[in-house]
Amino acid sequence: MPMNKKVLISGASIAGPTLAYWLYRYGFDVTVVERADAVRSGGYPIDVRGTAIDVVERMGLLTQLQAAHIDTRKLTFVDADGAPIAVLSPEALSGGVSGRDIELPRGALTSLLYKQTQNGAIHYRFSDSIDALEDDGAGVGVCFKSGEHARFDIVVGADGLHSNTRALVFGPEEPFNRYLGRCFNLFSVSKPSSVSLSHEGIIYAEPGRAAGIYAVGDSDTLFAFLIFAADEAPFLSHPDIEEQRLRTSEIFAGSGWKVPRLVEAMQKADDLFFDTVSQIHMPRWSSGRVVLVGDAAYAPSFLSGQGTSLALVGAYVLAGELATHSNPAEAFAAYERIVRPFVEANQALASSGGSMLLPRSQEELDRRNQALAAAASSADNGDHAAKNRHVHNSLKLPNYDHVFKR
Ligand SMILES: Cc1cc2nc3c(=O)[nH]c(=O)nc-3n(C[C@H](O)[C@H](O)[C@H](O)COP(=O)(O)OP(=O)(O)OC[C@H]3O[C@@H](n4cnc5c(N)ncnc54)[C@H](O)[C@@H]3O)c2cc1C
C-alpha cells in the first residue's frame, strides 16, 4: 500500500471517477462524495481530444467511447434569413482529428467512467457533500453534510467550476474566476417533425448575441443555446435562473433567424442551464493535504472545447504523482509542474473560440465571416485548426505502470 493511502474525492463527474480509477490501480483506498443522488446522465455533447485520448485508451475505454461518438458532420453558420454563410466540419474549427477524437454526450462519458470504477472497492457517497474540513498536517478531518465524520490522508476537489472544496480551503470563487465577458443559456428542445436535422449544428450571430441548435446524432432532442456578451458578470457562483430567463429574453428582443422561437423555448425549458462563461486561474492548485483537479482547479470554459480533456489528463497525472511520491507536497508540485503548461495553453484557446461563436462588434462579425468563408474553401483546415491541434496534443503522458498494485 502507498503512504497517504486514504483519499477522499469530492465530485463524481469526469475528473473524480478518472482519479478514483487510477488511484485504485495504484493501491489507494478511495472514497468519492457526490452532491447529486447519482452520476448524472444526459447532457450536452463534450469532446475528448488529443492527449486525453491516451488517458481513456489506457483505462480500456477507447472502444466504448468510440461507440458513443455522435459524429457531428457539419456546422452551418447562417445569416438573419437562415442563408448559409459557411458550412464547415467541426474539425475545421476545433482542430480536432476526424477518426481519432471523440464527441459524446456528457452523461455517456460520466456513466462509462463511473462503471469503470464499480469494482466494489471504491466507495461512493451520493447525496452528500463536504461540510467542513480540517487539515492538521498529518491528515484531514472531514465533516460531511450528512453529519458523519471521517479522516483521510488526502482530499481532492473534483467538484467543478464552482467547487465546494476550493471555497472551503482557498476561500470565495471571485479572485479565481476569470469572467470572459459572456453568459450562456443551454437547454433542450424536442425536434419538430418538420425539422430533419441530424449530426449537425446551426449557428447564428449578431454583434453581442449568438444562438444555435445542435442535433446530437439522430436524436429527437435538439440542444439549443443563447449566448450574449455582458461587460459585467450578472453573478459568479449563484445564478438566479428566473432573473436570467427574463434578462436573456430582453437581450434577445428583436433578434433575427429563429431566435424568437428559441427564446420562447428557453422560457419554458425545464432543463435550462445558465452560467457565465468563465475560467478558473489559481496561483496554486493545492494547499497542505488538499488538492484540486479538473474544472475546480483550472476550468478553461466551453469556448476552449477542452474542459473534459483537461479533467481527464489532470486526474491521470495527479494519481500517478501521488503513487510515485510519499510526500503529498512533492506529489502536488510534480502534478502541477507537468500539467500547468498544458492547461495554460488550452485555456488560451478560449479567446479564438469566443470570437468565432460570439463576435462582440459588427467589425468582429465581418472578420469572423471572412475567416469562416476562407476556412470553408480551404482544403487543409487552415492555421487556426493546426494550432489548436498542436495544443490539444502538447502533453506527452508520463507512464506510471511500474507502480500498479492491481
Ligand atoms: C454548456 C457547456 C458546454 C461544454 N462543452 C464542452 C465541450 O464541447 N467540450 C469539452 O471538452 N468540454 C465542454 N464543457 C466543459 C466540461 O463539461 C467540463 O470542463 C468538465 O465537465 C469538467 O469536469 P470536472 O469533473 O472537472 O467537473 P464537472 O463536470 O463540473 O463535475 C463536478 C462534479 O462535482 C459535483 N459537485 C459539485 N458540488 C459538489 C459538492 N459540494 N459536493 C459533492 N459533489 C459536488 C457535481 O455534481 C459534479 O458531478 C462544457 C461545459 C458546459 C457548461
PDBQT file of the ligand as one rigid body, heavy atoms in Angstrom, charges set to zero:
ROOT
HETATM    1  C1  LIG A 501     -22.541  24.312 -21.588  1.00  0.00    +0.000 C 
HETATM    2  C2  LIG A 501     -21.238  23.623 -21.536  1.00  0.00    +0.000 A 
HETATM    3  C3  LIG A 501     -20.705  23.100 -22.699  1.00  0.00    +0.000 A 
HETATM    4  C4  LIG A 501     -19.481  22.443 -22.659  1.00  0.00    +0.000 A 
HETATM    5  N1  LIG A 501     -18.961  21.951 -23.809  1.00  0.00    +0.000 NA
HETATM    6  C5  LIG A 501     -17.789  21.308 -23.765  1.00  0.00    +0.000 A 
HETATM    7  C6  LIG A 501     -17.224  20.773 -24.951  1.00  0.00    +0.000 A 
HETATM    8  O1  LIG A 501     -17.762  20.892 -26.037  1.00  0.00    +0.000 OA
HETATM    9  N2  LIG A 501     -16.045  20.114 -24.843  1.00  0.00    +0.000 N 
HETATM   10  C7  LIG A 501     -15.411  19.946 -23.643  1.00  0.00    +0.000 A 
HETATM   11  O2  LIG A 501     -14.365  19.292 -23.596  1.00  0.00    +0.000 OA
HETATM   12  N3  LIG A 501     -15.907  20.452 -22.522  1.00  0.00    +0.000 NA
HETATM   13  C8  LIG A 501     -17.069  21.145 -22.545  1.00  0.00    +0.000 A 
HETATM   14  N4  LIG A 501     -17.579  21.669 -21.427  1.00  0.00    +0.000 N 
HETATM   15  C9  LIG A 501     -16.793  21.611 -20.195  1.00  0.00    +0.000 C 
HETATM   16  C10 LIG A 501     -16.920  20.308 -19.450  1.00  0.00    +0.000 C 
HETATM   17  O3  LIG A 501     -18.267  19.972 -19.210  1.00  0.00    +0.000 OA
HETATM   18  C11 LIG A 501     -16.164  20.468 -18.119  1.00  0.00    +0.000 C 
HETATM   19  O4  LIG A 501     -14.921  21.065 -18.330  1.00  0.00    +0.000 OA
HETATM   20  C12 LIG A 501     -15.951  19.113 -17.479  1.00  0.00    +0.000 C 
HETATM   21  O5  LIG A 501     -17.196  18.533 -17.203  1.00  0.00    +0.000 OA
HETATM   22  C13 LIG A 501     -15.132  19.249 -16.183  1.00  0.00    +0.000 C 
HETATM   23  O6  LIG A 501     -15.189  18.042 -15.466  1.00  0.00    +0.000 OA
HETATM   24  P1  LIG A 501     -14.988  18.019 -13.900  1.00  0.00    +0.000 P 
HETATM   25  O7  LIG A 501     -15.136  16.579 -13.495  1.00  0.00    +0.000 OA
HETATM   26  O8  LIG A 501     -13.758  18.753 -13.524  1.00  0.00    +0.000 OA
HETATM   27  O9  LIG A 501     -16.188  18.889 -13.298  1.00  0.00    +0.000 OA
HETATM   28  P2  LIG A 501     -17.755  18.785 -13.506  1.00  0.00    +0.000 P 
HETATM   29  O10 LIG A 501     -18.101  18.013 -14.718  1.00  0.00    +0.000 OA
HETATM   30  O11 LIG A 501     -18.303  20.147 -13.358  1.00  0.00    +0.000 OA
HETATM   31  O12 LIG A 501     -18.223  17.901 -12.263  1.00  0.00    +0.000 OA
HETATM   32  C14 LIG A 501     -18.252  18.350 -10.947  1.00  0.00    +0.000 C 
HETATM   33  C15 LIG A 501     -18.984  17.290 -10.107  1.00  0.00    +0.000 C 
HETATM   34  O13 LIG A 501     -18.930  17.696  -8.742  1.00  0.00    +0.000 OA
HETATM   35  C16 LIG A 501     -20.225  17.587  -8.188  1.00  0.00    +0.000 C 
HETATM   36  N5  LIG A 501     -20.319  18.549  -7.110  1.00  0.00    +0.000 N 
HETATM   37  C17 LIG A 501     -20.476  19.883  -7.189  1.00  0.00    +0.000 A 
HETATM   38  N6  LIG A 501     -20.521  20.408  -5.967  1.00  0.00    +0.000 NA
HETATM   39  C18 LIG A 501     -20.358  19.394  -5.094  1.00  0.00    +0.000 A 
HETATM   40  C19 LIG A 501     -20.318  19.302  -3.690  1.00  0.00    +0.000 A 
HETATM   41  N7  LIG A 501     -20.470  20.388  -2.918  1.00  0.00    +0.000 N 
HETATM   42  N8  LIG A 501     -20.128  18.094  -3.106  1.00  0.00    +0.000 NA
HETATM   43  C20 LIG A 501     -20.000  16.968  -3.866  1.00  0.00    +0.000 A 
HETATM   44  N9  LIG A 501     -20.058  16.991  -5.217  1.00  0.00    +0.000 NA
HETATM   45  C21 LIG A 501     -20.237  18.187  -5.814  1.00  0.00    +0.000 A 
HETATM   46  C22 LIG A 501     -21.168  17.890  -9.352  1.00  0.00    +0.000 C 
HETATM   47  O14 LIG A 501     -22.478  17.405  -9.108  1.00  0.00    +0.000 OA
HETATM   48  C23 LIG A 501     -20.471  17.166 -10.480  1.00  0.00    +0.000 C 
HETATM   49  O15 LIG A 501     -20.828  15.793 -10.516  1.00  0.00    +0.000 OA
HETATM   50  C24 LIG A 501     -18.782  22.335 -21.433  1.00  0.00    +0.000 A 
HETATM   51  C25 LIG A 501     -19.329  22.856 -20.263  1.00  0.00    +0.000 A 
HETATM   52  C26 LIG A 501     -20.544  23.497 -20.308  1.00  0.00    +0.000 A 
HETATM   53  C27 LIG A 501     -21.097  24.046 -19.029  1.00  0.00    +0.000 C 
ENDROOT
TORSDOF 0
